[in-house]
Amino acid sequence: MAKKQNMPAKTAMRLDERKMALAGALIGAICMGLMGFGAMMGGWGYGMMGRYYGYGFTPLAWVSGLLWGAVAGAAAAYVFAWAYNKA
């Protein structure tokens, strides 16, 4: 019978929380920016931005939407990566 080789313990891939938070921030900012831009143009984002987030349709509201999307996306991605690493 063949001798067992010393194999390292089974390790799972771990996610880097900071990198996931950065990716989530970028995705969140892009999505909110597109919705805000669409709202300013009177398109598909018009109802969403006003109904769910209460933003007006000005450039300043668009910038605050970008920031809100970045913060929410970063938080969600960080929590996801943290929970994935704990499981």
N, C-alpha and C positions, 0 to 999 in steps of 0.2 A: 504494500500500500504506500502511496506517495506521502511524503512528509508534508504537513501543512506549513505554508509559509507564514511568517508573521505579517499579517495584513493590518493596516491601521483600522481603527474603529470607524464604523460607518458614520460619515459626517454629512450633514445636510448643507445645502447652499445657504449662506446667510446673506441678507440684504443690508446694505449700508443705509442707515436711517437718514443721514444728512443728504446723501445723493438722491434718495427717493423723495425727500422733502423738496429739494431743488427742482426735480423733475415735476413733482406735483404742483409747485408754484408756477412753473412755466406753463404747464397745461391749463391750470386754472385761470391764469391771467389771459392766455390766448382765447380760451372759451368765453370768458366774460367780456373780453375786448371785442370779440366778434359779435356777441349779442348786443353789446352797447352800440357798436357801429351800425348794426342792423336797425336798432331802435332809432338812432339819429336819422337814418335814411328812411324811416317809416316802414321798414320791412318786417321780417319774421320775428325779430327780437323785440319789437315795439311792445307787445302785450306782456311778454315774459319779464322784461326788466321792470316795468312799472308795477305789475301785479305781485311778483314774488319778492323783489328787492326794494321797491319804493323809490327807485331812482327817477329823476327827471331826465330829460333828453337833451343834455348840454354836454359840451366837452369836459367840464369839470366833473360831471357825474360819470362820464366815461372813464376818466382817470381813477376816480374812487372805485368804480367797478373793477378796474384792473387790479387795484390794490386788494380789494376784498377777495377777488378770485385767487390771487396769489397766496394770501394768508390762509384761506379755506383749503386750497389745494395742497399747500405745504403741510398743514395740520393733518389732513386726511391721509396723505401719503406717508407721513411720519408714523402715524398710529398704525397704518396697515403694515409697514415694514417692522415695527416693533412687535406687533402681534404675530407676524409671520415668524420672526426669529424666536419668539417664546414658545411657539407650538412645536 
